[in-house]
Amino acid sequence: MGGSVQREPEVEEGESLRSDAPIAGPMTEPVPGPRTEAEGDVPRETLPSAQNIPAVPGGQRAAAEALGRSAEGMPRPEQTRIMIVANQKGGVGKTTTTVNLAASLALLGSRVLVIDLDPQGNASTALGIDHHAEVPSIYDVLVESKPLSDVVQPVRDVEGLFCAPATIDLAGAEIELVSLVARESRLQRAIQSYEQPLDYVLIDCPPSLGLLTVNALVAGAEVLIPIQCEYYALEGLGQLLRNVELVRGHLNPTLHVSTILLTMYDGRTRLASQVADEVRSHFGAEVLRTSIPRSVRISEAPSYGQTVLTYDPGSSGALSYFEAAREIALRGAGVFEVPESAPGTGTETAQHSMVEGTQ
C-alpha cells in the first residue's frame, strides 16, 4: 500500500529531535530543550515552565488554563469505550498516543483507565506509576486471576486518570498464558468485573501480535491505530488488519478499526504530506482530522514521569493531543465539528451525524 510514496529530501531542521523512547525513571530537575518557530509552538516565555507545574490539583489547573478549553458540554459515552491502541510496527507512537489521549480525555472530565500491556512498561513510566517487579501489575490479573481493582493506581498529575501498570514479569506472560483456560479472554473478564465507573479504557499493546495483543483485541470494540508520517508508514498494517478480521470472526464480533491517528507529522517536509494524503485515501472516515506534530516536548515528557499535557500544556503536542481527544469524544457521541469551508465564513461550527467508514 505504501509503495507509491516516494522519498523526498528532508529539509534541514533547526534542532535535533530526540528519540520517542522514554528514559527510565523521572528526572529530578527537568531542563527544557530549545524551541524553534519551525516546531510550531508559541515562544517559551509565554508558556508555563515545566518546573512550575505542581502536582494535582495544581498541575491539572495549569494544564486546563494553558489549553484554554472547557469540558462543559463535552459528551461522555453512555457506556465504557474500550480502545485498543495497536500497531505491530514499533516506534509509531503507540505508548505516547495512549497516555496523552488518556490524559486529555481526563482533562475533559472523563474517568479514564490506561492498561499497560507492554512488558517494557513505558506507559506506566510516562504516567509516573511505579512498576518495579514487586508492584501488583496487569501480569497478576492475566496469569494469577487477581482482580483488576487490586492493581489499578491513580495518576498523580491528572484527576480521573488511572493506570494498571506493567512489570517485567509480563515478558513471560505470552508463554504462561498458553496453558491457561480461556487464555484469549482473561483481560476481557477482568475489565467486565471492574466495579468502578469508567468512561474510557485505553489499552497500550506491545509491538507484536501475540497473546497479549489478542487479549486486548478480545477485550474491546474499537481499535485505534497510530501511523507515523514517515517512509514505510503503512508497512505491516496489512497483517494487523488481518488479525483484527480474524478476532472479529472468531472471538469478538464487535471489533472494528474506529480511529486512525497520524503521528510525527512534520509540515516542513513534502514526504509527511504525501504519507498523510495516502493514509486518508486508504482509510477515509476513520482518520482523525487532527494530526500530531513531531515535537521535542512530547519526547521529553515521559522522562519526567509526565504526559505532555502537564509537562508543557501550551506546546503544539499538548494542544494537538487535546484536540484529537475532543474529536474522539465527539465522534463517539455521533457528532463531529465541520471545519470552515473557506476563510471569512465565520467561526461557528455545525454538528453533523458521523458516517462510519466501512471496515
Secondary structure, 3 states (H helix, E strand, C coil): CHHHCCCCCCCCCCCCCCCCCCCCCCCCCCCCCCCCHHHCCCCHHHCCCHHHCCCCCHHHHHHHHHHCCCCCCCCCCCCCEEEEECCCCCCCCHHHHHHHHHHHHHHCCCCEEEEECCCCCHHHHHCCCCCCCCCCCHHHHHHHCCCHHHCCEECCCCCCEEEECCCHHHHHHHHHHCCCCCHHHHHHHHHHCCCCCCCEEEEECCCCCCHHHHHHHHHCCEEEEEEECCCCCCCCHHHHHHHHHHHHHHCCCCCEEEEEEEECECCCCHHHHHHHHHHHHHHHHHECCCCCECCHHHHHHHHHCCCHHHHCCCCHHHHHHHHHHHHHHHHHCCEEECCCCCCCCCCCCCEEECCCCCC
